[in-house]
């Protein structure tokens, strides 16, 4: 069974998810970076540190992440 490359995901959708739901890591799940998403959820739930760190982290990811977890560039 061969793994077909995924269709490019929308950069606009990624940015909007990061902007509005970034503290929960939803944009990471959208782009396939599941480990980052679970880390953000863990920080938010476990110690409340996510309330301070996650919004900043989301803004940095919104600016710097240009491709999904498979290396496919966003549209």
C-alpha positions as CSV (number, residue, x, y, z in Angstrom):
1,X,0.0,0.0,0.0
2,X,1.5,3.3,-1.0
3,X,1.0,6.6,0.9
4,X,-0.3,9.2,-1.5
5,X,0.7,12.7,-0.7
6,X,-2.0,14.7,0.9
7,X,-3.7,17.6,-0.8
8,X,-2.3,21.1,0.2
9,X,-4.1,22.6,3.1
10,X,-5.2,26.2,3.3
11,X,-2.8,28.6,4.9
12,X,-5.7,30.9,5.6
13,X,-7.5,28.2,7.5
14,X,-4.3,27.4,9.5
15,X,-3.9,31.1,10.5
16,X,-7.6,31.5,11.5
17,X,-7.4,28.3,13.6
18,X,-4.2,29.5,15.2
19,X,-5.7,32.9,15.9
20,X,-9.0,31.8,17.4
21,X,-8.3,28.3,18.8
22,X,-4.5,28.4,19.1
23,X,-4.4,28.0,22.8
24,X,-6.0,24.6,22.4
25,X,-3.6,23.5,19.6
26,X,-6.3,23.0,17.0
27,X,-4.2,24.4,14.2
28,X,-1.6,21.8,14.9
29,X,-4.0,19.0,14.5
30,X,-5.2,20.6,11.2
31,X,-1.7,20.6,9.9
32,X,-0.9,17.1,11.1
33,X,1.5,18.2,13.8
34,X,-0.4,16.1,16.4
35,X,2.4,16.0,18.9
36,X,2.5,19.8,19.2
37,X,-1.3,19.8,19.6
38,X,-1.2,17.3,22.4
39,X,1.6,19.2,24.1
40,X,-0.4,22.4,24.0
41,X,-3.5,20.7,25.4
42,X,-1.4,19.1,28.1
43,X,0.1,22.5,29.1
44,X,-3.3,24.1,29.2
45,X,-5.0,21.3,31.2
46,X,-2.2,20.2,33.5
47,X,-0.8,23.4,34.9
48,X,-2.5,26.4,33.4
49,X,0.8,27.5,32.0
50,X,-0.8,27.2,28.6
51,X,-2.9,30.4,29.4
52,X,0.3,32.4,29.1
53,X,2.5,30.4,26.8
54,X,0.1,29.0,24.3
55,X,-1.2,32.3,22.8
56,X,2.4,33.4,22.2
57,X,3.4,30.0,20.9
58,X,0.4,30.1,18.5
59,X,1.4,33.5,17.1
60,X,5.0,32.3,16.5
61,X,3.7,29.1,14.7
62,X,1.2,31.1,12.7
63,X,4.1,33.2,11.3
64,X,6.7,30.5,10.9
65,X,4.9,27.3,9.9
66,X,4.7,27.1,6.1
67,X,4.0,23.4,5.5
68,X,2.1,20.5,7.0
69,X,3.6,17.5,8.8
70,X,4.2,15.7,5.5
71,X,6.2,18.6,4.1
72,X,3.4,19.8,1.7
73,X,3.4,23.6,1.4
74,X,0.2,25.4,2.4
75,X,-1.9,27.0,-0.3
